[in-house]
Amino acid sequence: MENADQENKVTAQEQEQPHVVKRETPVTSKPGTSKRAEVKDQRTIVRKRDKALLAALGVFVLVVAVIAVLGILLVHEPKENIQGQVDCDIVRVSGKLPGRIIRFYVKEGDYVHKGDTLVAINSKFADASLYKARSAQRVAQATSQKVNKGTRDEVKESAGHLVEQAKAAQDIAKKTYDRMENLFKEGVVTQQRRDEAKAAYDATTAAVQTAQSNARLADNGTQPEDKNAARSLEEVARGSVMEVESILEDQFLVASCDGEVSEVYMHAGELVALGTPVMSISKLNDMWVSFNVREEKLSELPMDTVVKVTIPALKDKKTKMRVYYIHDMGSYAVWNATKAYGQYDSKTFEVKVRPQEPLVGLRPGMSVLLDE
């Protein structure tokens, strides 16, 4: 009984000290020790040894991993991804005619060609202005024709008759004066009668000259200054008509280029003011990619350089593009230095590249990654 109590006491002490690894020693059976107790002691010793080895191995692996990560971070700098965006020219469709939209001939997403009719606008005010301008033009044309045509034929004939009558009266007065002059010389009539005959003859002579002047005026027509003034008034009226007609040309807005209707800003029935955009057209036949690059990276992207890019939206398609535009983005786009010495303010430049071949499915707004 005493030997059994001692064995149980030793076993309890060993369980209270689990972190102590004892050196293996040959197990010798003591007198009175049971076989089961010996096997239990051996298992406890092996279990403690395995735990110690696993703990040491885990610490070693963790130290090696930390050293490897630190080495990678110290030797290699993190890779900087340069991301750009696909863009294209956008043409806004607007007109000079203020009015009401009565019909759209296209919708968003339609591809249009240059000259296609896009929208119809109605303006009663412009129609009234055109009617007024054309009426003023007809008045000016009639006035100019009247001035250029000159005196009517009836007036010319009447002037000719007056000349003939004046000459006939002059002949009678001339004959009367000649007789009075002869009778005065013979002393038959007084000087008063001769002077009266002379005055009548002079009056008829002046009447003949007046009639001849009126006849020449009728033959010559209007003065050149009046003709020029009438012609100028006609040109002013024609210009007014052309002005209104040019405004009414925008009753039907047409596409100025080939492209896709990217956005429609208004709806049928709404009023549109002078120069207000109605829709926009994206020129998909000429797209490019714009990158924002810090100036220390520009040495890798000189003009006309062919670069490799990846387009995630096209299933990570890889293609080549050529640099055709480099320009700074202004003083506001800078990277401020974080140290007082050894650093500087790095400006940001916009670099544009254009695909070397058409890419099916490429759309404005897609992201593009610049490959190293």
Secondary structure, 3 states (H helix, E strand, C coil): CHHHHHHHHHHHHHHHCCCCCCCCCCCCCCCCCCHHHHHHHHHHHHHHHHHHHHHHHHHHHHHHHHHHHHHHHHHCCCCCCEEEEEEEEEEEECCCCCEEEEEECCCCCCEECCCCEEEEEECHHHHHHHHHHHHHHHHHHHHHHHHHHCCCHHHHHHHHHHHHHHHHHHHHHHHHHHHHHHHHHHCCCCHHHHHHHHHHHHHHHHHHHHHHHHHHHHHHCCCHHHHHHHHHHHHHHHHHHHHHHHHHHHHEEECCCCEEEEEECCCCCCEECCCCCCEEEEEEEEEEEEEEEEHHHHHHCCCCCEEEEEEHHHCCEEEEEEEEEEEECCCCCEECCCCCCCCCCEEEEEEEEEECCCCCCCCCCCEEEECC
